[in-house]
Amino acid sequence: MADSSDSVFIDMESISLGGKEYLVKTHHGTVSVAVFGDQDKPALITYPDLALNHISCFQGLFFCPEASSLLLHNFCIYHISPPGHEFGAPPICPDGFMPSVDDLADQIVEVLNFFGLGAVMCMGVIAGAYILTLFAMKYRQRVLGLILISPLCRAPSWTEWLLNKVMSNLLYFYGMCGVVKELLLKRYFSKEVRGNVQVPESDIVQACRRLLDERQSINIWQFLEAMNGEGLRKLHCRSLIFVGENSPFHSEALHMTSKLDRRYSALVEVQACGSMVTEEQPHAMLIPIEYFLTGYGLYRATLSVSPRSPLSPSCISPELLSPESMGLKLKPIKTRISLEV
């Protein structure tokens, strides 16, 4: 699937909710990008988790009226899909080119170059947060800030490696079977919304289960294989990190924030929530994001402030984020002069 050409081409078609889908050809394969909003505004790019897309990963957040007055007012949204994760994606040949996480990060900069974008705001969930963090490390001048949800940052533990290996083998030999779906749902959601014998699954879990039924298992397998790599190091970027207290990646978020400069980063722990804060409790994200963006001169639409305010961020202190708001717990972040994640 790799392409040796220096050119990038595009195939565009209309998609739901007024957005447009662009198929951008890069040196590491074709990337689907769904664009929503005025492309003259500053850019916010998103990247979903394993087996998901921008609808299943971010619609809970972007469908909040408060989010529209904050995010859609200030940004044009560019939803980037991992290879083979877009709607109607054909199966990827398992014997073909398999992009590494570095290749996926390089794809992002090619997408930005195609759209003529400079520095952008980034939002990613779990594996998507890992890819965007790696992108920020490799292309520091292209990233204004990171909004990360339940991010991965360390090499997998033996337990995590074994679990991923089991899931990888099941995907390769049996496809999207029931065991794989249950493992993925546990990865995404807390037990409160997954339901049990007495309590049915929530609507968001049922919708996600239907999406997984439609996924090309070999495409998911390739993304999972790419993610079984090394930890991240030397991140220098303003960051706002969310994690559900019931997320299997809770310790990852704590570790990551312990390595960042507390003047420019904050950790928000969301109670009674799994990894997908964007879907389970999107309202819990709004106040912290609003304060985070204030440091860039960006405000809600009701404040009558131009969305094209200069993006020159000031120092963002975690104290600005209200610890009591909406059931959130904010943890102080230790400061280190030498940043290593």
ABEGO torsion letter per residue (X at the ends): XBBABABBBBBBBBBBGGBBBBBBBBAAEBBBBBBBEBAABBBBBBBBBBGBBAAAAAAAAAABAAAAAAAAAABBBBBBBBBGABBGBBBBBAABBBBBAAAAAAAAAAAAAAAGBBBBBBBBBEAAAAAAAAAAAABAAABABBBBBGBBABBBBAAAAAAAAAAAAAAAAAEBBAAAAAAAAAAABBAAAAEBAABBBBAAAAAAAAAAAABBAAAAAAAAAAABBBBBBGBBBBBBBBBBAABAAAAAAAAAAAABBAAABBBBBBBGBBABAAAABAAAAAAAAAAAAAAAGBBBAAAGBBAABBBBBBBBBAAABBAABGGBBBBBBBBBABBBX
